[in-house]
């Protein structure tokens, strides 16, 4: 499974969404996912892992997702 994700920030909260595909060549999505995060870190240039990564990991955990990382 491949998951395309994006995070939308609202002050100190966020909404993260994901669209799952079976393969890179899939013509339509397999499923969609959405999670809300109550607290996010401030934006610091070059420190993706502090703000965006926790939101993405929250989405994966909340929906029991295991994307292919190969």
ZIFENLIN-V548756 format. One record per backbone hydrogen bond with DSSP energy under -1.0 kcal/mol. CO is the residue of the C=O (numbers start at 1). NH is the residue of the N-H. If there is no record, write none. Layout:
co=CO nh=NH
co=CO nh=NH
This chain:
co=1 nh=68
co=2 nh=21
co=4 nh=19
co=6 nh=17
co=8 nh=15
co=10 nh=13
co=12 nh=40
co=13 nh=10
co=14 nh=37
co=15 nh=8
co=16 nh=35
co=17 nh=6
co=18 nh=33
co=19 nh=4
co=20 nh=30
co=20 nh=31
co=21 nh=2
co=23 nh=26
co=31 nh=20
co=33 nh=18
co=35 nh=16
co=37 nh=14
co=44 nh=47
co=47 nh=50
co=48 nh=52
co=48 nh=53
co=52 nh=56
co=53 nh=57
co=54 nh=58
co=55 nh=59
co=56 nh=60
co=57 nh=61
co=58 nh=62
co=59 nh=63
co=60 nh=65
co=61 nh=64
